Amino acid sequence: MGASCFSVASLCATLLRRAATAAGLTSQTVDIDGDTTIHFWGPPAATSKPKLVLIHGFGPPSLWQWRQQAAFFAGEYDVYMPDLVFFGESFSKSPDRSEVFQAACMARLLENLGVTRYSVVGTSYGGFVAYRLASMWPERVEKVVIASSAVNMRRSDNVRLMQKADVDKIEDLLLPVNASQMWSSFRFVVSRRVYMPNFVLNDFINKLYSENRKEKLELLKELTIGKDETVNLSPLSQEVLIVWGENDQIFPLEKTEELKKLLGEKARLQVIKKGSHVPQLEHASQFNKILNNFLHELS
C-alpha cells in the first residue's frame, strides 16, 4: 500500500519548489502570444541585476535540471528558468515543433517580461535552443554557454547512439515508458551508480515523462539540428563557453573540437573530468565555478 500511495517524485517536487522560493524565485506563467503559455521560475520583478537564462534539456522541467545553479546564482543575477514548450506547465496550440520555435518562444517570454539583455545557458536539447536564441537575437544575448549539447549533431550520431544504447527508437532512451527503459536512460545520462526500486522509477515516469508525450515525440521528429549529415551552423558573435563532461555518453567529447571551430573564434571549451551528460547536477560546484568565472570575464 505504501508503494502505491507514496510518491517520491511529488515529494522531490515539493522540496525543489521550496528551494527555489528560498532563493527568491517565484513560479509564474505568461501567455506570450495568445497561443502559447510559458511557465518559468524567476524573480517577482526584474531588478538592476544582470540577467541569466537557464534552458533545460529533454526530461524533467527546468527546476529539476537547474536547481543547484538557481541557488548559486540567484543572489547576484536575475535568474530565469523557463519550462520549454510541452514541458512542465508550458504549452502551445501552435503546430510548430522545431527548436527554432522554442527559441522564439523564449525570446517572446523575455520581451514580455521587459528583459532586453541577458546571458543564456542551455544544456543538451536546451543547448540547441540557446544556440538558436543567440544566433537569431545577437543584440539581446550577451554571453552563451552550450553545455553537453552537440549543436553540430549529424543524423548518423543519432544512429550510433541508438546502437550503443541498444534501442530501436531514440525516444526509448529520452522518453522512457517503463522501469527498464528508465534504467537504460540513467546509465547513459549519469556516471554514478544509482539504485531505485521499480515502483519509484515508474512514479518518476508518470509524474515527469508521461505528460504531453505525443508533442514531445514531435519535438524530436521536427528537430532541424541533426536532420541530415550536413552541419549548417553559423559562428556566434558572442563570447561562447562550451562545457562538457569527459564521459558524456549521449554526446561524446569528440564532438567538441569541431563544435568549437564552428561556433567561431570567441568559443572556448571547458571539460569536466569524470563528468557525465549532466555535470550541472553531478558536479554542480565545479560547473558553477566555471560558469561564474566565464560570466564575470569582460568581453
ChimeraX commands (.cxc) that place a marker at each C-alpha (Angstrom):
marker #1 position 0.00,0.00,0.00 radius 0.5
marker #1 position 2.87,2.38,0.83 radius 0.5
marker #1 position 4.35,1.97,-2.63 radius 0.5
marker #1 position 1.07,2.78,-4.32 radius 0.5
marker #1 position 0.20,5.80,-2.16 radius 0.5
marker #1 position 3.55,7.46,-1.54 radius 0.5
marker #1 position 5.04,9.49,-4.42 radius 0.5
marker #1 position 8.79,10.14,-4.24 radius 0.5
marker #1 position 8.55,12.37,-7.32 radius 0.5
marker #1 position 5.90,14.55,-5.68 radius 0.5
marker #1 position 7.99,14.84,-2.52 radius 0.5
marker #1 position 11.06,15.83,-4.56 radius 0.5
marker #1 position 9.00,18.40,-6.46 radius 0.5
marker #1 position 7.86,19.96,-3.20 radius 0.5
marker #1 position 11.43,20.20,-1.92 radius 0.5
marker #1 position 12.60,21.73,-5.20 radius 0.5
marker #1 position 9.88,24.36,-5.09 radius 0.5
marker #1 position 10.81,25.26,-1.53 radius 0.5
marker #1 position 14.48,25.59,-2.51 radius 0.5
marker #1 position 13.59,27.88,-5.42 radius 0.5
marker #1 position 11.39,30.00,-3.19 radius 0.5
marker #1 position 14.19,30.24,-0.63 radius 0.5
marker #1 position 16.44,31.55,-3.42 radius 0.5
marker #1 position 13.94,34.36,-4.06 radius 0.5
marker #1 position 12.35,32.87,-7.19 radius 0.5
marker #1 position 8.64,32.56,-7.84 radius 0.5
marker #1 position 6.57,30.30,-10.07 radius 0.5
marker #1 position 4.98,32.34,-12.87 radius 0.5
marker #1 position 3.00,31.73,-16.05 radius 0.5
marker #1 position 2.81,34.11,-19.02 radius 0.5
marker #1 position 0.65,34.00,-22.13 radius 0.5
marker #1 position 3.16,35.21,-24.69 radius 0.5
marker #1 position 1.11,35.42,-27.88 radius 0.5
marker #1 position -2.44,34.12,-27.42 radius 0.5
marker #1 position -1.43,30.59,-28.48 radius 0.5
marker #1 position 1.47,29.81,-26.17 radius 0.5
marker #1 position 1.76,29.81,-22.40 radius 0.5
marker #1 position 5.18,29.61,-20.77 radius 0.5
marker #1 position 5.77,28.69,-17.16 radius 0.5
marker #1 position 9.02,29.79,-15.54 radius 0.5
marker #1 position 10.76,30.36,-12.24 radius 0.5
marker #1 position 12.18,33.84,-11.88 radius 0.5
marker #1 position 12.33,36.95,-9.73 radius 0.5
marker #1 position 9.00,38.53,-8.74 radius 0.5
marker #1 position 10.05,41.57,-10.80 radius 0.5
marker #1 position 13.13,42.45,-12.83 radius 0.5
marker #1 position 15.83,44.33,-10.92 radius 0.5
marker #1 position 19.06,46.07,-11.90 radius 0.5
marker #1 position 20.97,42.78,-11.61 radius 0.5
marker #1 position 22.35,41.14,-14.79 radius 0.5
marker #1 position 20.02,38.55,-16.28 radius 0.5
marker #1 position 20.77,34.84,-16.58 radius 0.5
marker #1 position 18.51,32.45,-18.53 radius 0.5
marker #1 position 18.85,28.69,-17.91 radius 0.5
marker #1 position 17.33,26.42,-20.58 radius 0.5
marker #1 position 16.79,22.76,-19.72 radius 0.5
marker #1 position 17.13,19.65,-21.85 radius 0.5
marker #1 position 14.79,16.72,-22.52 radius 0.5
marker #1 position 13.43,15.08,-19.41 radius 0.5
marker #1 position 12.08,16.81,-16.29 radius 0.5
marker #1 position 11.30,20.56,-16.44 radius 0.5
marker #1 position 13.69,23.36,-15.56 radius 0.5
marker #1 position 13.69,23.28,-11.77 radius 0.5
marker #1 position 14.79,19.62,-11.75 radius 0.5
marker #1 position 17.72,20.28,-14.06 radius 0.5
marker #1 position 18.96,23.65,-12.76 radius 0.5
marker #1 position 18.16,23.57,-9.05 radius 0.5
marker #1 position 21.77,23.93,-7.91 radius 0.5
marker #1 position 22.51,26.73,-10.35 radius 0.5
marker #1 position 19.40,28.64,-9.25 radius 0.5
marker #1 position 20.51,28.59,-5.63 radius 0.5
marker #1 position 24.07,29.61,-6.55 radius 0.5
marker #1 position 23.36,32.45,-8.97 radius 0.5
marker #1 position 20.10,33.98,-7.72 radius 0.5
marker #1 position 21.87,36.31,-5.28 radius 0.5
marker #1 position 23.86,38.09,-7.99 radius 0.5
marker #1 position 21.64,37.63,-11.05 radius 0.5
marker #1 position 18.01,37.80,-12.01 radius 0.5
marker #1 position 17.73,34.09,-12.82 radius 0.5
marker #1 position 15.05,32.91,-15.25 radius 0.5
marker #1 position 14.34,29.19,-15.61 radius 0.5
marker #1 position 11.63,28.69,-18.24 radius 0.5
marker #1 position 9.97,25.37,-19.00 radius 0.5
marker #1 position 10.26,24.80,-22.72 radius 0.5
marker #1 position 7.02,24.31,-24.65 radius 0.5
marker #1 position 5.35,20.96,-23.78 radius 0.5
marker #1 position 7.48,20.57,-20.64 radius 0.5
marker #1 position 6.14,21.27,-17.16 radius 0.5
marker #1 position 3.28,23.73,-17.40 radius 0.5
marker #1 position 4.29,25.27,-20.74 radius 0.5
marker #1 position 2.00,24.57,-23.69 radius 0.5
marker #1 position 1.15,25.86,-27.15 radius 0.5
marker #1 position -1.61,25.48,-29.73 radius 0.5
marker #1 position 0.95,26.15,-32.46 radius 0.5
marker #1 position 1.76,23.20,-34.76 radius 0.5
marker #1 position 5.44,24.23,-34.85 radius 0.5
marker #1 position 7.75,21.78,-33.09 radius 0.5
marker #1 position 11.26,22.94,-34.07 radius 0.5
marker #1 position 13.97,24.20,-31.74 radius 0.5
marker #1 position 13.71,27.49,-33.66 radius 0.5
marker #1 position 10.12,27.78,-32.41 radius 0.5
marker #1 position 11.29,27.06,-28.87 radius 0.5
marker #1 position 13.90,29.82,-29.17 radius 0.5
marker #1 position 11.28,32.27,-30.48 radius 0.5
marker #1 position 9.04,31.44,-27.51 radius 0.5
marker #1 position 11.89,32.12,-25.09 radius 0.5
marker #1 position 12.63,35.43,-26.80 radius 0.5
marker #1 position 8.97,36.47,-26.63 radius 0.5
marker #1 position 8.73,35.47,-22.97 radius 0.5
marker #1 position 11.71,37.62,-22.01 radius 0.5
marker #1 position 10.50,40.50,-24.16 radius 0.5
marker #1 position 7.10,40.34,-22.45 radius 0.5
marker #1 position 8.90,40.49,-19.10 radius 0.5
marker #1 position 10.85,43.57,-20.16 radius 0.5
marker #1 position 14.16,41.67,-20.21 radius 0.5
marker #1 position 16.14,43.01,-23.15 radius 0.5
marker #1 position 19.72,41.84,-22.42 radius 0.5
marker #1 position 20.69,38.51,-20.92 radius 0.5
marker #1 position 23.19,35.68,-20.94 radius 0.5
marker #1 position 21.88,32.23,-21.78 radius 0.5
marker #1 position 22.90,28.73,-20.69 radius 0.5
marker #1 position 21.48,25.68,-22.44 radius 0.5
marker #1 position 22.05,22.01,-21.68 radius 0.5
marker #1 position 21.53,19.14,-24.16 radius 0.5
marker #1 position 18.32,19.90,-26.14 radius 0.5
marker #1 position 18.31,23.26,-24.37 radius 0.5
marker #1 position 21.70,23.93,-25.95 radius 0.5
marker #1 position 20.06,23.70,-29.37 radius 0.5
marker #1 position 17.53,26.29,-28.23 radius 0.5
marker #1 position 20.23,28.51,-26.69 radius 0.5
marker #1 position 22.22,28.43,-29.95 radius 0.5
marker #1 position 19.17,29.48,-31.99 radius 0.5
marker #1 position 18.34,32.21,-29.50 radius 0.5
marker #1 position 21.87,33.64,-29.63 radius 0.5
marker #1 position 22.04,33.35,-33.42 radius 0.5
marker #1 position 18.65,34.95,-34.10 radius 0.5
marker #1 position 18.82,37.72,-31.48 radius 0.5
marker #1 position 22.51,38.64,-31.07 radius 0.5
marker #1 position 21.55,42.14,-29.93 radius 0.5
marker #1 position 19.82,40.65,-26.89 radius 0.5
marker #1 position 22.06,37.75,-25.91 radius 0.5
marker #1 position 25.27,38.79,-24.16 radius 0.5
marker #1 position 27.11,35.54,-23.42 radius 0.5
marker #1 position 26.33,31.96,-24.42 radius 0.5
marker #1 position 27.00,28.68,-22.64 radius 0.5
marker #1 position 26.46,25.44,-24.55 radius 0.5
marker #1 position 26.56,22.57,-22.05 radius 0.5
marker #1 position 26.58,18.90,-23.06 radius 0.5
marker #1 position 24.94,19.81,-26.35 radius 0.5
marker #1 position 26.20,18.70,-29.77 radius 0.5
marker #1 position 24.73,21.51,-31.82 radius 0.5
marker #1 position 26.87,20.01,-34.60 radius 0.5
marker #1 position 25.00,16.70,-34.40 radius 0.5
marker #1 position 24.52,14.66,-37.57 radius 0.5
marker #1 position 21.86,12.08,-38.32 radius 0.5
marker #1 position 24.50,9.33,-38.07 radius 0.5
marker #1 position 25.26,10.42,-34.49 radius 0.5
marker #1 position 21.70,9.51,-33.52 radius 0.5
marker #1 position 22.05,6.16,-35.26 radius 0.5
marker #1 position 25.28,5.41,-33.35 radius 0.5
marker #1 position 23.67,6.43,-30.06 radius 0.5
marker #1 position 20.70,4.10,-30.63 radius 0.5
marker #1 position 23.07,1.23,-31.47 radius 0.5
marker #1 position 25.15,1.91,-28.37 radius 0.5
marker #1 position 22.08,2.11,-26.16 radius 0.5
marker #1 position 20.55,-0.94,-27.87 radius 0.5
marker #1 position 17.25,0.80,-28.56 radius 0.5
marker #1 position 15.14,0.86,-31.71 radius 0.5
marker #1 position 13.99,4.47,-31.34 radius 0.5
marker #1 position 15.64,7.48,-29.75 radius 0.5
marker #1 position 12.54,8.11,-27.64 radius 0.5
marker #1 position 13.13,4.79,-25.87 radius 0.5
marker #1 position 16.19,6.48,-24.36 radius 0.5
marker #1 position 14.91,10.05,-23.93 radius 0.5
marker #1 position 11.25,9.39,-23.10 radius 0.5
marker #1 position 11.16,6.11,-21.14 radius 0.5
marker #1 position 7.80,4.47,-20.58 radius 0.5
marker #1 position 8.82,1.69,-18.18 radius 0.5
marker #1 position 11.39,0.94,-15.50 radius 0.5
marker #1 position 13.68,-0.97,-17.86 radius 0.5
marker #1 position 13.92,1.99,-20.24 radius 0.5
marker #1 position 14.41,4.33,-17.29 radius 0.5
marker #1 position 17.39,2.29,-16.13 radius 0.5
marker #1 position 18.90,2.50,-19.62 radius 0.5
marker #1 position 18.38,6.25,-19.63 radius 0.5
marker #1 position 20.09,6.62,-16.23 radius 0.5
marker #1 position 23.02,4.56,-17.45 radius 0.5
marker #1 position 23.63,6.94,-20.34 radius 0.5
marker #1 position 22.91,10.22,-18.59 radius 0.5
marker #1 position 24.66,9.90,-15.22 radius 0.5
marker #1 position 28.02,8.43,-14.26 radius 0.5
marker #1 position 27.25,7.47,-10.68 radius 0.5
marker #1 position 25.58,4.16,-9.98 radius 0.5
marker #1 position 22.13,4.64,-8.53 radius 0.5
marker #1 position 19.52,2.22,-7.32 radius 0.5
marker #1 position 15.81,2.83,-7.07 radius 0.5
marker #1 position 13.04,0.24,-6.90 radius 0.5
marker #1 position 10.86,-0.09,-9.96 radius 0.5
marker #1 position 7.84,1.49,-8.28 radius 0.5
marker #1 position 9.90,4.67,-7.72 radius 0.5
marker #1 position 11.10,4.68,-11.34 radius 0.5
marker #1 position 7.52,4.25,-12.56 radius 0.5
marker #1 position 6.44,7.08,-10.28 radius 0.5
marker #1 position 9.01,9.40,-11.88 radius 0.5
marker #1 position 7.90,8.29,-15.34 radius 0.5
marker #1 position 4.26,9.04,-14.55 radius 0.5
marker #1 position 5.00,12.41,-12.96 radius 0.5
marker #1 position 7.77,13.70,-15.25 radius 0.5
marker #1 position 7.77,11.90,-18.60 radius 0.5
marker #1 position 4.21,10.94,-19.49 radius 0.5
marker #1 position 2.60,14.36,-19.87 radius 0.5
marker #1 position 2.49,15.74,-23.43 radius 0.5
marker #1 position 4.30,12.65,-24.69 radius 0.5
marker #1 position 2.81,12.95,-28.18 radius 0.5
marker #1 position 4.05,16.53,-28.52 radius 0.5
marker #1 position 7.48,15.65,-27.15 radius 0.5
marker #1 position 7.83,12.90,-29.74 radius 0.5
marker #1 position 7.01,15.51,-32.36 radius 0.5
marker #1 position 9.72,17.79,-30.93 radius 0.5
marker #1 position 12.28,15.04,-31.51 radius 0.5
marker #1 position 10.98,14.39,-35.02 radius 0.5
marker #1 position 11.00,18.05,-36.03 radius 0.5
marker #1 position 14.49,18.95,-34.85 radius 0.5
marker #1 position 16.31,20.79,-37.64 radius 0.5
marker #1 position 19.66,20.09,-35.97 radius 0.5
marker #1 position 20.80,16.56,-36.77 radius 0.5
marker #1 position 18.24,16.08,-39.52 radius 0.5
marker #1 position 20.86,15.01,-42.07 radius 0.5
marker #1 position 24.61,14.62,-42.49 radius 0.5
marker #1 position 25.29,18.27,-43.26 radius 0.5
marker #1 position 26.14,20.58,-40.38 radius 0.5
marker #1 position 24.97,24.10,-41.12 radius 0.5
marker #1 position 25.99,26.33,-38.21 radius 0.5
marker #1 position 26.85,30.00,-38.33 radius 0.5
marker #1 position 29.52,31.28,-35.94 radius 0.5
marker #1 position 28.17,33.24,-33.00 radius 0.5
marker #1 position 29.21,36.85,-32.41 radius 0.5
marker #1 position 29.05,36.46,-28.62 radius 0.5
marker #1 position 31.61,35.02,-26.22 radius 0.5
marker #1 position 30.79,31.30,-26.09 radius 0.5
marker #1 position 31.67,28.73,-23.44 radius 0.5
marker #1 position 31.29,25.04,-24.26 radius 0.5
marker #1 position 31.08,22.89,-21.11 radius 0.5
marker #1 position 31.28,19.12,-21.43 radius 0.5
marker #1 position 31.51,16.06,-19.24 radius 0.5
marker #1 position 34.56,13.95,-20.03 radius 0.5
marker #1 position 32.47,10.77,-20.05 radius 0.5
marker #1 position 29.32,12.04,-21.75 radius 0.5
marker #1 position 27.69,9.06,-23.46 radius 0.5
marker #1 position 24.89,10.98,-25.18 radius 0.5
marker #1 position 27.17,13.43,-26.97 radius 0.5
marker #1 position 30.76,12.11,-26.93 radius 0.5
marker #1 position 33.58,14.51,-26.08 radius 0.5
marker #1 position 35.00,14.07,-29.59 radius 0.5
marker #1 position 32.19,16.31,-30.91 radius 0.5
marker #1 position 33.57,19.34,-29.07 radius 0.5
marker #1 position 36.60,20.20,-31.18 radius 0.5
marker #1 position 34.53,20.56,-34.36 radius 0.5
marker #1 position 31.83,22.42,-32.44 radius 0.5
marker #1 position 34.38,24.88,-31.05 radius 0.5
marker #1 position 35.62,25.68,-34.57 radius 0.5
marker #1 position 32.11,26.03,-35.97 radius 0.5
marker #1 position 30.98,28.45,-33.25 radius 0.5
marker #1 position 33.78,30.87,-34.06 radius 0.5
marker #1 position 36.89,32.50,-32.65 radius 0.5
marker #1 position 35.14,33.57,-29.44 radius 0.5
marker #1 position 34.32,29.98,-28.45 radius 0.5
marker #1 position 36.28,28.07,-25.83 radius 0.5
marker #1 position 35.96,24.61,-24.30 radius 0.5
marker #1 position 35.97,23.51,-20.64 radius 0.5
marker #1 position 35.93,19.78,-19.88 radius 0.5
marker #1 position 34.77,18.47,-16.51 radius 0.5
marker #1 position 36.81,15.42,-15.54 radius 0.5
marker #1 position 34.74,12.31,-14.83 radius 0.5
marker #1 position 31.68,14.33,-15.82 radius 0.5
marker #1 position 28.63,12.79,-17.44 radius 0.5
marker #1 position 25.84,14.25,-19.58 radius 0.5
marker #1 position 24.56,16.26,-16.60 radius 0.5
marker #1 position 27.64,17.83,-14.98 radius 0.5
marker #1 position 25.47,20.69,-13.65 radius 0.5
marker #1 position 23.88,18.09,-11.36 radius 0.5
marker #1 position 26.68,15.61,-10.66 radius 0.5
marker #1 position 29.50,18.17,-10.43 radius 0.5
marker #1 position 27.48,21.24,-9.51 radius 0.5
marker #1 position 30.20,23.08,-7.57 radius 0.5
marker #1 position 32.72,22.77,-10.40 radius 0.5
marker #1 position 30.13,23.60,-13.05 radius 0.5
marker #1 position 29.02,26.69,-11.12 radius 0.5
marker #1 position 32.58,27.87,-10.65 radius 0.5
marker #1 position 33.32,27.50,-14.37 radius 0.5
marker #1 position 30.12,29.30,-15.32 radius 0.5
marker #1 position 30.66,32.05,-12.75 radius 0.5
marker #1 position 34.19,32.75,-13.97 radius 0.5
marker #1 position 33.01,32.97,-17.55 radius 0.5
marker #1 position 30.14,35.32,-16.75 radius 0.5
marker #1 position 32.45,37.64,-14.79 radius 0.5
marker #1 position 35.02,37.96,-17.56 radius 0.5
marker #1 position 34.98,41.20,-19.50 radius 0.5
marker #1 position 34.02,40.72,-23.14 radius 0.5
marker link #1:1,2 radius 0.2
marker link #1:2,3 radius 0.2
marker link #1:3,4 radius 0.2
marker link #1:4,5 radius 0.2
marker link #1:5,6 radius 0.2
marker link #1:6,7 radius 0.2
marker link #1:7,8 radius 0.2
marker link #1:8,9 radius 0.2
marker link #1:9,10 radius 0.2
marker link #1:10,11 radius 0.2
marker link #1:11,12 radius 0.2
marker link #1:12,13 radius 0.2
marker link #1:13,14 radius 0.2
marker link #1:14,15 radius 0.2
marker link #1:15,16 radius 0.2
marker link #1:16,17 radius 0.2
marker link #1:17,18 radius 0.2
marker link #1:18,19 radius 0.2
marker link #1:19,20 radius 0.2
marker link #1:20,21 radius 0.2
marker link #1:21,22 radius 0.2
marker link #1:22,23 radius 0.2
marker link #1:23,24 radius 0.2
marker link #1:24,25 radius 0.2
marker link #1:25,26 radius 0.2
marker link #1:26,27 radius 0.2
marker link #1:27,28 radius 0.2
marker link #1:28,29 radius 0.2
marker link #1:29,30 radius 0.2
marker link #1:30,31 radius 0.2
marker link #1:31,32 radius 0.2
marker link #1:32,33 radius 0.2
marker link #1:33,34 radius 0.2
marker link #1:34,35 radius 0.2
marker link #1:35,36 radius 0.2
marker link #1:36,37 radius 0.2
marker link #1:37,38 radius 0.2
marker link #1:38,39 radius 0.2
marker link #1:39,40 radius 0.2
marker link #1:40,41 radius 0.2
marker link #1:41,42 radius 0.2
marker link #1:42,43 radius 0.2
marker link #1:43,44 radius 0.2
marker link #1:44,45 radius 0.2
marker link #1:45,46 radius 0.2
marker link #1:46,47 radius 0.2
marker link #1:47,48 radius 0.2
marker link #1:48,49 radius 0.2
marker link #1:49,50 radius 0.2
marker link #1:50,51 radius 0.2
marker link #1:51,52 radius 0.2
marker link #1:52,53 radius 0.2
marker link #1:53,54 radius 0.2
marker link #1:54,55 radius 0.2
marker link #1:55,56 radius 0.2
marker link #1:56,57 radius 0.2
marker link #1:57,58 radius 0.2
marker link #1:58,59 radius 0.2
marker link #1:59,60 radius 0.2
marker link #1:60,61 radius 0.2
marker link #1:61,62 radius 0.2
marker link #1:62,63 radius 0.2
marker link #1:63,64 radius 0.2
marker link #1:64,65 radius 0.2
marker link #1:65,66 radius 0.2
marker link #1:66,67 radius 0.2
marker link #1:67,68 radius 0.2
marker link #1:68,69 radius 0.2
marker link #1:69,70 radius 0.2
marker link #1:70,71 radius 0.2
marker link #1:71,72 radius 0.2
marker link #1:72,73 radius 0.2
marker link #1:73,74 radius 0.2
marker link #1:74,75 radius 0.2
marker link #1:75,76 radius 0.2
marker link #1:76,77 radius 0.2
marker link #1:77,78 radius 0.2
marker link #1:78,79 radius 0.2
marker link #1:79,80 radius 0.2
marker link #1:80,81 radius 0.2
marker link #1:81,82 radius 0.2
marker link #1:82,83 radius 0.2
marker link #1:83,84 radius 0.2
marker link #1:84,85 radius 0.2
marker link #1:85,86 radius 0.2
marker link #1:86,87 radius 0.2
marker link #1:87,88 radius 0.2
marker link #1:88,89 radius 0.2
marker link #1:89,90 radius 0.2
marker link #1:90,91 radius 0.2
marker link #1:91,92 radius 0.2
marker link #1:92,93 radius 0.2
marker link #1:93,94 radius 0.2
marker link #1:94,95 radius 0.2
marker link #1:95,96 radius 0.2
marker link #1:96,97 radius 0.2
marker link #1:97,98 radius 0.2
marker link #1:98,99 radius 0.2
marker link #1:99,100 radius 0.2
marker link #1:100,101 radius 0.2
marker link #1:101,102 radius 0.2
marker link #1:102,103 radius 0.2
marker link #1:103,104 radius 0.2
marker link #1:104,105 radius 0.2
marker link #1:105,106 radius 0.2
marker link #1:106,107 radius 0.2
marker link #1:107,108 radius 0.2
marker link #1:108,109 radius 0.2
marker link #1:109,110 radius 0.2
marker link #1:110,111 radius 0.2
marker link #1:111,112 radius 0.2
marker link #1:112,113 radius 0.2
marker link #1:113,114 radius 0.2
marker link #1:114,115 radius 0.2
marker link #1:115,116 radius 0.2
marker link #1:116,117 radius 0.2
marker link #1:117,118 radius 0.2
marker link #1:118,119 radius 0.2
marker link #1:119,120 radius 0.2
marker link #1:120,121 radius 0.2
marker link #1:121,122 radius 0.2
marker link #1:122,123 radius 0.2
marker link #1:123,124 radius 0.2
marker link #1:124,125 radius 0.2
marker link #1:125,126 radius 0.2
marker link #1:126,127 radius 0.2
marker link #1:127,128 radius 0.2
marker link #1:128,129 radius 0.2
marker link #1:129,130 radius 0.2
marker link #1:130,131 radius 0.2
marker link #1:131,132 radius 0.2
marker link #1:132,133 radius 0.2
marker link #1:133,134 radius 0.2
marker link #1:134,135 radius 0.2
marker link #1:135,136 radius 0.2
marker link #1:136,137 radius 0.2
marker link #1:137,138 radius 0.2
marker link #1:138,139 radius 0.2
marker link #1:139,140 radius 0.2
marker link #1:140,141 radius 0.2
marker link #1:141,142 radius 0.2
marker link #1:142,143 radius 0.2
marker link #1:143,144 radius 0.2
marker link #1:144,145 radius 0.2
marker link #1:145,146 radius 0.2
marker link #1:146,147 radius 0.2
marker link #1:147,148 radius 0.2
marker link #1:148,149 radius 0.2
marker link #1:149,150 radius 0.2
marker link #1:150,151 radius 0.2
marker link #1:151,152 radius 0.2
marker link #1:152,153 radius 0.2
marker link #1:153,154 radius 0.2
marker link #1:154,155 radius 0.2
marker link #1:155,156 radius 0.2
marker link #1:156,157 radius 0.2
marker link #1:157,158 radius 0.2
marker link #1:158,159 radius 0.2
marker link #1:159,160 radius 0.2
marker link #1:160,161 radius 0.2
marker link #1:161,162 radius 0.2
marker link #1:162,163 radius 0.2
marker link #1:163,164 radius 0.2
marker link #1:164,165 radius 0.2
marker link #1:165,166 radius 0.2
marker link #1:166,167 radius 0.2
marker link #1:167,168 radius 0.2
marker link #1:168,169 radius 0.2
marker link #1:169,170 radius 0.2
marker link #1:170,171 radius 0.2
marker link #1:171,172 radius 0.2
marker link #1:172,173 radius 0.2
marker link #1:173,174 radius 0.2
marker link #1:174,175 radius 0.2
marker link #1:175,176 radius 0.2
marker link #1:176,177 radius 0.2
marker link #1:177,178 radius 0.2
marker link #1:178,179 radius 0.2
marker link #1:179,180 radius 0.2
marker link #1:180,181 radius 0.2
marker link #1:181,182 radius 0.2
marker link #1:182,183 radius 0.2
marker link #1:183,184 radius 0.2
marker link #1:184,185 radius 0.2
marker link #1:185,186 radius 0.2
marker link #1:186,187 radius 0.2
marker link #1:187,188 radius 0.2
marker link #1:188,189 radius 0.2
marker link #1:189,190 radius 0.2
marker link #1:190,191 radius 0.2
marker link #1:191,192 radius 0.2
marker link #1:192,193 radius 0.2
marker link #1:193,194 radius 0.2
marker link #1:194,195 radius 0.2
marker link #1:195,196 radius 0.2
marker link #1:196,197 radius 0.2
marker link #1:197,198 radius 0.2
marker link #1:198,199 radius 0.2
marker link #1:199,200 radius 0.2
marker link #1:200,201 radius 0.2
marker link #1:201,202 radius 0.2
marker link #1:202,203 radius 0.2
marker link #1:203,204 radius 0.2
marker link #1:204,205 radius 0.2
marker link #1:205,206 radius 0.2
marker link #1:206,207 radius 0.2
marker link #1:207,208 radius 0.2
marker link #1:208,209 radius 0.2
marker link #1:209,210 radius 0.2
marker link #1:210,211 radius 0.2
marker link #1:211,212 radius 0.2
marker link #1:212,213 radius 0.2
marker link #1:213,214 radius 0.2
marker link #1:214,215 radius 0.2
marker link #1:215,216 radius 0.2
marker link #1:216,217 radius 0.2
marker link #1:217,218 radius 0.2
marker link #1:218,219 radius 0.2
marker link #1:219,220 radius 0.2
marker link #1:220,221 radius 0.2
marker link #1:221,222 radius 0.2
marker link #1:222,223 radius 0.2
marker link #1:223,224 radius 0.2
marker link #1:224,225 radius 0.2
marker link #1:225,226 radius 0.2
marker link #1:226,227 radius 0.2
marker link #1:227,228 radius 0.2
marker link #1:228,229 radius 0.2
marker link #1:229,230 radius 0.2
marker link #1:230,231 radius 0.2
marker link #1:231,232 radius 0.2
marker link #1:232,233 radius 0.2
marker link #1:233,234 radius 0.2
marker link #1:234,235 radius 0.2
marker link #1:235,236 radius 0.2
marker link #1:236,237 radius 0.2
marker link #1:237,238 radius 0.2
marker link #1:238,239 radius 0.2
marker link #1:239,240 radius 0.2
marker link #1:240,241 radius 0.2
marker link #1:241,242 radius 0.2
marker link #1:242,243 radius 0.2
marker link #1:243,244 radius 0.2
marker link #1:244,245 radius 0.2
marker link #1:245,246 radius 0.2
marker link #1:246,247 radius 0.2
marker link #1:247,248 radius 0.2
marker link #1:248,249 radius 0.2
marker link #1:249,250 radius 0.2
marker link #1:250,251 radius 0.2
marker link #1:251,252 radius 0.2
marker link #1:252,253 radius 0.2
marker link #1:253,254 radius 0.2
marker link #1:254,255 radius 0.2
marker link #1:255,256 radius 0.2
marker link #1:256,257 radius 0.2
marker link #1:257,258 radius 0.2
marker link #1:258,259 radius 0.2
marker link #1:259,260 radius 0.2
marker link #1:260,261 radius 0.2
marker link #1:261,262 radius 0.2
marker link #1:262,263 radius 0.2
marker link #1:263,264 radius 0.2
marker link #1:264,265 radius 0.2
marker link #1:265,266 radius 0.2
marker link #1:266,267 radius 0.2
marker link #1:267,268 radius 0.2
marker link #1:268,269 radius 0.2
marker link #1:269,270 radius 0.2
marker link #1:270,271 radius 0.2
marker link #1:271,272 radius 0.2
marker link #1:272,273 radius 0.2
marker link #1:273,274 radius 0.2
marker link #1:274,275 radius 0.2
marker link #1:275,276 radius 0.2
marker link #1:276,277 radius 0.2
marker link #1:277,278 radius 0.2
marker link #1:278,279 radius 0.2
marker link #1:279,280 radius 0.2
marker link #1:280,281 radius 0.2
marker link #1:281,282 radius 0.2
marker link #1:282,283 radius 0.2
marker link #1:283,284 radius 0.2
marker link #1:284,285 radius 0.2
marker link #1:285,286 radius 0.2
marker link #1:286,287 radius 0.2
marker link #1:287,288 radius 0.2
marker link #1:288,289 radius 0.2
marker link #1:289,290 radius 0.2
marker link #1:290,291 radius 0.2
marker link #1:291,292 radius 0.2
marker link #1:292,293 radius 0.2
marker link #1:293,294 radius 0.2
marker link #1:294,295 radius 0.2
marker link #1:295,296 radius 0.2
marker link #1:296,297 radius 0.2
marker link #1:297,298 radius 0.2
marker link #1:298,299 radius 0.2
view
